[in-house]
Amino acid sequence: MNEHQAAALLGVAVKTLRNWRCRGDGPKFVKLGGGRMVRYRESDLTAFIERDVRASTGDRGL
């Protein structure tokens, strides 16, 4: 999916998704067309969400 669809799925602004991509702390992405098009796989977005699942507010994750 494109970055607008991915941002909508995650509930964030496209700019946030772009910032995450530049910093390397967002979901995995694919660059197509010689690096001109950015796309996200649904499985990578799901994995990104699952990575931050917590059982309580004190849970720091893995």
Secondary structure, DSSP 8 states (H G I E B T S, - for coil): --HHHHHHHHTS-HHHHHHHHHHT-S---EEETTTTEEE--HHHHHHHHHHT--SSTT----
